[in-house]
Amino acid sequence: MTTTAPPAHDHTAGPALPRSRGELSRTVRQALTRPAGTPLPQRVTAAYADPYGDDLQLALHLCYELHYRGFAEVDPAWEWDPGLLRLRAEMEHRFLSALRADVGPPRRAEDALADLLVEPVDPEGPSQFLKEQGELWQFREYAAQRSLYHLKEADPHAWVIPRLTGRAKAAMVAVEYDEFGAGRAERIHARLFADLMTDLDLDTAYGRYVDAAGAEMLTNVNLMSLFGLHRALRGALVGHFAAVETTSSPGSRRLAEGLRRVGAGPAAVHFYAEHVEADAVHEQIVRRDVVGGLLEAEPDLDEDVAFGADATEWTENRLGNQLLTAWRDGRTSLRTPL
């Protein structure tokens, strides 16, 4: 009788580890360069770290990416290492506690989502700025930062599917089916964004611009990973998804117009033009069937859905302020140049 040896771990998949930005991210990064199970220093704590700062947010990003594509030369066994999960839980507690305090008091999901439907008479934000006066270099910076999410678009939201039932599950799968290209690989939204990046002469490699992105963008991406990885936060993830789909269509229209104005290529324009119509349809399905179905089955999650939507808006506004402050001063919004 012969036996077959188990396949060797593939340590080459995924991007390179980004550079650390402080003690927490340095601790996690150094751990990931060693064999899984290597003890982490007990003295390292997130208790006093800035919950939205570069160090904690990058450290969380390193932990979360182990659940996506991992990193080159990093042992996949780190994904469920108890010591790393302990430190991650401490950072998550710090992050989530700050969000709950800053987002504001609990409220009903209906009220939170209704607020998102109201477009201001004079909209302010990155999409409006880019539509009216953005230059090509600013569009390139915007795309580089957004690539941290868009190159895995819809992946974090897929984690909620097994936690839903009935109408909410069926509707969530229907929307995700569109996000993942409706059975056509070339139409997966992450692929469409890579095509946009090619038109803007950017590197399409997954994780390429993590070192360039600021803490504000890391916070945005980490928020959906935090919600997605915890079953207890399934209501917040549905609220996040509803907020994204509700606000996407008008913002995408502005970005498509801005890209046409600066003469970007057809793939760059197409990515946002595609989202104008698709997300307008998705918004109706998400509000009526995903949110409605979830709260019909689990009405006690109402405030969680509102929190997810409000936290999404809060982190988006924080990112928008960071981008606009830099651009209006005529300087880069990135930590490192493209």
C-alpha positions as CSV (number, residue, x, y, z in Angstrom):
1,M,0.0,0.0,0.0
2,T,1.4,3.4,-0.9
3,T,0.6,6.7,0.6
4,T,0.7,10.1,-1.0
5,A,2.4,12.9,0.8
6,P,0.3,16.0,1.4
7,P,1.0,18.9,-1.0
8,A,3.6,21.4,0.2
9,H,2.3,24.7,1.3
10,D,2.3,27.3,-1.4
11,H,4.1,30.3,0.1
12,T,4.4,32.2,-3.2
13,A,0.8,33.2,-3.7
14,G,-0.4,36.7,-2.8
15,P,1.4,40.1,-2.7
16,A,4.6,40.9,-0.8
17,L,4.2,42.1,2.8
18,P,3.9,45.8,3.0
19,R,6.2,47.9,5.1
20,S,5.3,48.4,8.8
21,R,4.2,51.7,10.3
22,G,4.7,51.2,14.0
23,E,5.0,48.6,16.8
24,L,1.8,46.7,16.1
25,S,2.2,46.4,12.4
26,R,5.9,45.6,12.9
27,T,5.1,42.8,15.3
28,V,2.5,41.3,13.0
29,R,4.8,41.6,9.9
30,Q,7.8,40.1,11.7
31,A,5.6,37.2,12.9
32,L,4.4,36.4,9.4
33,T,8.0,36.1,8.2
34,R,8.5,33.2,10.7
35,P,7.0,29.7,10.9
36,A,3.4,29.6,12.0
37,G,3.1,29.1,15.7
38,T,6.0,31.3,16.6
39,P,4.9,33.1,19.8
40,L,4.2,36.8,19.5
41,P,5.8,39.2,22.1
42,Q,3.4,39.4,25.1
43,R,4.3,43.0,25.8
44,V,2.7,44.2,22.5
45,T,-0.7,45.7,23.1
46,A,-3.3,47.7,21.2
47,A,-4.8,49.2,24.4
48,Y,-3.3,52.7,23.7
49,A,-3.0,52.7,19.9
50,D,-4.9,55.2,17.8
51,P,-7.9,53.1,16.6
52,Y,-7.8,54.9,13.2
53,G,-4.0,55.3,12.9
54,D,-1.7,53.9,10.4
55,D,-0.1,51.4,12.8
56,L,-3.3,49.6,14.0
57,Q,-5.0,49.8,10.7
58,L,-2.1,48.2,8.8
59,A,-1.7,45.5,11.5
60,L,-5.4,44.7,11.1
61,H,-5.0,44.7,7.3
62,L,-2.1,42.2,7.6
63,C,-4.3,39.9,9.7
64,Y,-7.4,40.2,7.5
65,E,-5.5,39.6,4.2
66,L,-4.7,36.1,5.5
67,H,-8.4,35.3,5.0
68,Y,-8.2,36.6,1.4
69,R,-5.2,35.8,-0.8
70,G,-2.5,35.8,1.9
71,F,1.1,37.1,1.3
72,A,4.0,35.7,-0.7
73,E,6.3,33.5,1.4
74,V,3.9,33.6,4.4
75,D,2.7,30.2,5.8
76,P,-1.0,29.9,5.3
77,A,-1.3,28.3,8.8
78,W,-0.9,31.9,10.3
79,E,-4.6,32.4,9.3
80,W,-5.8,30.6,12.4
81,D,-2.9,31.0,14.7
82,P,-4.2,31.5,18.3
83,G,-1.6,34.1,19.3
84,L,-2.2,36.2,16.2
85,L,-6.0,35.9,16.7
86,R,-5.6,37.1,20.3
87,L,-3.8,40.3,19.2
88,R,-6.2,40.8,16.3
89,A,-9.2,40.5,18.7
90,E,-7.6,43.2,20.9
91,M,-7.1,45.5,17.9
92,E,-10.7,44.8,16.7
93,H,-12.1,45.7,20.1
94,R,-10.2,49.0,20.1
95,F,-11.4,49.8,16.5
96,L,-15.0,48.8,17.1
97,S,-15.3,50.6,20.4
98,A,-14.1,53.8,18.8
99,L,-16.5,53.4,15.9
100,R,-19.5,52.9,18.1
101,A,-18.6,56.0,20.1
102,D,-17.9,58.2,17.0
103,V,-20.8,57.1,14.8
104,G,-23.4,58.2,17.3
105,P,-26.3,56.7,19.3
106,P,-28.2,53.7,18.0
107,R,-31.1,54.3,15.6
108,R,-33.5,52.4,13.3
109,A,-32.2,51.0,10.0
110,E,-35.1,52.7,8.1
111,D,-33.8,56.1,9.3
112,A,-30.2,55.4,8.5
113,L,-30.9,54.2,5.0
114,A,-33.4,57.0,4.3
115,D,-30.7,59.5,5.0
116,L,-28.4,57.9,2.4
117,L,-31.1,58.4,-0.3
118,V,-31.0,62.2,0.1
119,E,-28.6,63.7,-2.3
120,P,-27.4,67.2,-1.2
121,V,-28.3,70.2,-3.4
122,D,-24.6,71.0,-3.7
123,P,-22.8,67.7,-3.2
124,E,-19.3,67.8,-1.8
125,G,-16.8,64.9,-1.8
126,P,-14.2,63.3,-4.0
127,S,-16.5,62.3,-6.8
128,Q,-17.9,65.8,-7.2
129,F,-14.4,67.3,-7.0
130,L,-13.1,64.8,-9.6
131,K,-16.1,65.4,-11.9
132,E,-15.6,69.2,-11.9
133,Q,-11.9,69.9,-11.6
134,G,-10.0,66.7,-11.0
135,E,-6.8,66.2,-13.0
136,L,-5.6,62.9,-14.3
137,W,-3.0,62.5,-11.6
138,Q,-5.8,62.8,-9.0
139,F,-7.9,60.2,-10.7
140,R,-4.8,57.9,-10.7
141,E,-4.4,58.4,-7.0
142,Y,-8.1,57.8,-6.3
143,A,-7.9,54.5,-8.3
144,A,-4.7,53.4,-6.6
145,Q,-6.3,53.9,-3.1
146,R,-9.6,52.3,-4.1
147,S,-7.8,49.3,-5.6
148,L,-7.4,48.0,-2.0
149,Y,-11.1,47.2,-2.1
150,H,-12.1,47.1,-5.8
151,L,-9.6,44.3,-6.7
152,K,-11.6,42.1,-4.3
153,E,-14.9,43.8,-4.8
154,A,-17.9,41.9,-3.3
155,D,-15.6,39.3,-1.6
156,P,-16.1,40.6,2.0
157,H,-19.9,40.7,1.6
158,A,-20.0,37.1,0.4
159,W,-19.1,36.0,4.0
160,V,-22.6,37.0,5.1
161,I,-24.4,34.6,2.7
162,P,-24.3,31.4,5.0
163,R,-25.6,33.6,7.9
164,L,-28.7,34.6,6.0
165,T,-31.9,32.7,5.3
166,G,-34.8,32.8,3.0
167,R,-35.6,36.0,1.1
168,A,-32.5,37.8,2.4
169,K,-30.1,35.0,1.3
170,A,-31.7,34.7,-2.2
171,A,-31.5,38.4,-2.8
172,M,-27.9,38.7,-1.5
173,V,-26.8,35.9,-3.8
174,A,-28.6,37.5,-6.7
175,V,-26.7,40.8,-6.2
176,E,-23.4,39.0,-5.6
177,Y,-23.9,37.0,-8.8
178,D,-23.9,40.3,-10.7
179,E,-20.9,41.6,-8.8
180,F,-19.0,38.4,-9.8
181,G,-19.8,38.8,-13.5
182,A,-23.0,36.8,-13.8
183,G,-21.0,33.7,-14.8
184,R,-18.5,35.6,-17.1
185,A,-15.0,36.0,-15.8
186,E,-14.3,39.1,-18.0
187,R,-17.3,40.9,-16.3
188,I,-16.3,40.3,-12.7
189,H,-16.2,43.8,-11.2
190,A,-12.7,43.3,-9.8
191,R,-11.6,42.5,-13.4
192,L,-13.4,45.6,-14.7
193,F,-11.5,47.7,-12.1
194,A,-8.2,46.2,-13.2
195,D,-9.1,47.2,-16.7
196,L,-9.7,50.8,-15.4
197,M,-6.3,50.7,-13.8
198,T,-4.7,49.6,-17.0
199,D,-6.3,52.6,-18.8
200,L,-4.8,54.9,-16.1
201,D,-1.4,53.3,-16.4
202,L,-1.5,51.7,-12.9
203,D,-0.2,48.4,-11.8
204,T,-3.1,45.9,-11.5
205,A,-1.3,43.5,-9.1
206,Y,-3.4,42.7,-6.0
207,G,-2.2,44.7,-3.0
208,R,0.3,46.7,-5.0
209,Y,-0.7,50.1,-3.5
210,V,-1.1,49.2,0.2
211,D,2.1,51.0,1.0
212,A,0.9,54.1,-0.8
213,A,-2.6,54.1,0.8
214,G,-3.3,56.1,4.0
215,A,-4.9,54.9,7.2
216,E,-8.2,56.3,6.0
217,M,-8.4,53.9,3.1
218,L,-7.2,51.0,5.2
219,T,-9.9,51.8,7.7
220,N,-12.5,51.7,4.9
221,V,-11.4,48.2,3.8
222,N,-10.9,46.9,7.3
223,L,-14.4,47.9,8.2
224,M,-16.0,45.4,5.8
225,S,-13.5,42.7,6.7
226,L,-14.3,43.2,10.4
227,F,-18.0,43.0,9.8
228,G,-17.7,40.1,7.4
229,L,-15.5,37.8,9.6
230,H,-17.8,38.0,12.6
231,R,-21.2,36.3,12.5
232,A,-22.3,38.6,15.4
233,L,-21.8,41.6,13.1
234,R,-23.9,40.1,10.2
235,G,-26.4,42.9,10.6
236,A,-23.7,45.5,10.4
237,L,-22.4,43.9,7.2
238,V,-25.8,44.0,5.6
239,G,-26.0,47.7,6.6
240,H,-22.6,48.3,5.0
241,F,-23.7,46.6,1.8
242,A,-26.9,48.6,1.7
243,A,-24.9,51.8,2.2
244,V,-22.5,51.0,-0.6
245,E,-25.2,50.1,-3.0
246,T,-27.4,53.1,-2.1
247,T,-24.6,55.7,-2.6
248,S,-22.7,54.1,-5.5
249,S,-24.9,55.1,-8.5
250,P,-24.8,58.9,-8.2
251,G,-21.1,58.9,-7.2
252,S,-20.3,56.6,-10.2
253,R,-22.1,58.9,-12.6
254,R,-20.0,61.8,-11.4
255,L,-16.7,59.8,-11.7
256,A,-17.6,58.6,-15.2
257,E,-18.3,62.2,-16.3
258,G,-15.0,63.3,-14.8
259,L,-13.0,60.5,-16.5
260,R,-14.6,61.5,-19.9
261,R,-13.6,65.1,-19.3
262,V,-9.9,64.3,-18.7
263,G,-9.8,61.9,-21.7
264,A,-9.3,58.6,-19.8
265,G,-9.6,55.4,-21.8
266,P,-12.9,53.6,-22.4
267,A,-12.3,50.9,-19.8
268,A,-11.8,53.5,-17.1
269,V,-15.1,55.2,-18.0
270,H,-16.9,51.8,-18.4
271,F,-16.2,50.7,-14.8
272,Y,-18.2,53.6,-13.3
273,A,-20.7,53.8,-16.1
274,E,-21.5,50.1,-15.5
275,H,-22.1,50.9,-11.8
276,V,-24.6,53.7,-12.5
277,E,-27.3,51.4,-13.8
278,A,-26.3,48.2,-12.0
279,D,-26.1,49.7,-8.5
280,A,-29.4,51.6,-9.0
281,V,-31.1,48.2,-9.5
282,H,-29.1,46.6,-6.7
283,E,-30.0,49.3,-4.2
284,Q,-33.7,48.5,-4.6
285,I,-33.1,44.7,-4.1
286,V,-30.8,45.3,-1.1
287,R,-33.2,47.6,0.7
288,R,-36.4,45.6,-0.1
289,D,-35.2,42.0,0.1
290,V,-31.8,41.8,1.8
291,V,-32.4,44.3,4.6
292,G,-36.1,43.6,4.6
293,G,-35.7,39.9,4.6
294,L,-33.1,40.0,7.4
295,L,-35.1,42.2,9.7
296,E,-38.2,40.1,9.0
297,A,-36.4,37.0,10.2
298,E,-34.3,38.8,12.9
299,P,-35.9,42.1,13.9
300,D,-33.4,42.4,16.8
301,L,-30.7,43.2,14.3
302,D,-32.4,46.5,13.3
303,E,-29.9,48.7,15.2
304,D,-27.0,46.7,13.9
305,V,-28.0,47.3,10.3
306,A,-28.2,51.0,11.1
307,F,-24.8,51.0,12.7
308,G,-23.2,49.3,9.7
309,A,-24.7,51.9,7.3
310,D,-23.7,54.8,9.6
311,A,-20.2,53.5,10.1
312,T,-19.8,53.1,6.4
313,E,-20.8,56.7,5.8
314,W,-18.5,57.9,8.7
315,T,-15.4,56.2,7.3
316,E,-16.2,57.3,3.8
317,N,-16.5,60.9,4.9
318,R,-13.2,60.6,6.8
319,L,-11.5,59.3,3.6
320,G,-13.1,62.0,1.5
321,N,-11.8,64.7,3.8
322,Q,-8.3,63.3,3.6
323,L,-8.3,63.2,-0.2
324,L,-9.8,66.7,-0.6
325,T,-7.6,68.4,1.9
326,A,-4.5,67.1,0.1
327,W,-5.8,67.8,-3.4
328,R,-7.0,71.3,-2.6
329,D,-3.5,72.0,-1.3
330,G,-2.1,70.8,-4.6
331,R,-0.3,67.8,-2.9
332,T,-0.5,64.1,-3.2
333,S,-3.0,62.1,-1.1
334,L,-0.6,59.1,-1.0
335,R,2.1,58.1,1.5
336,T,4.4,57.2,-1.4
337,P,4.3,58.5,-5.0
338,L,2.9,56.3,-7.8
